[in-house]
Amino acid sequence: MESYAVIYVVDDDTSVRESVADLLATVGLKAILFTSATEMFDLLEKTPDKYTAPPSCLILDVRMPGIGGLDAQERLAKLQLHIPIVFMTAHGDIAMTVKAMKSGAHNFLSKPFRGQDMLDAVRSAMVHDRAHRENERVRRELRERYEALTAHERKLLSMVTSGMMNKQIAAKMNLSEITIKVHRGQLMRKMKANTLVELVKMEIRLPKSDF
């Protein structure tokens, strides 16, 4: 596992927090420990850019004083803090597990759990988190490229990715085919697309409200 990753551990039981931290340390992972979800949110809400933080996951107890695990999961979603959650509880039941998983929990472990099961859950959560961050990075870059296009180039992008030929676009925009070829080349450069296939894939990843 990556030594630069940070794992958040939230549990009101000191012995559980410390044992999980010791377990993570055996594979070179740093743990930040919290006695309550309130403490965790105090830190998370101060993070200036949630996309630049290292790959991470949240190990979260279900039943705690104050903000419980499921309530914390809901609050994270409202804050758009996409941290994969590994729930742990000594009092879990089927309904609770189903609710947590349907709300996006990455895993759910019953106490006492095997150390290897926790490490496997954390490893899987980190892979998920890294993929999510990469996807968000790509989307931000595409959005920036799109916003750099002129209104004319945005219209051209829509036509090109819909499968229209240069001749058809030229007729629709009342321009010469040569002019369309020039504009199309400028569009490809601005979007940093080498082929039409790449351009279409980029268009698919852009929010549809942009078109």
Buried (B, 14 or more C-beta within 10 A) or exposed (E): BEEEBBBBBBBBEEEBBBBBBEBBEEEEBBBBBBBBBBBBBEEBEEEEEBEEBBBBBBBBBBBBEEBBBBEBBBBBEEEEBBBBBBBBBEEBEEEBBEEBBEEEBBBBBBBEBEBEEBBBBBBBBBBBBBEBBEEEEEEEEBBEBBEEBEEEBBBBBEBBBEEBEBEBBBEEBEBEBEEBEEBBEBBBEBBEBEEEEEBBEBBEEBEEEBE
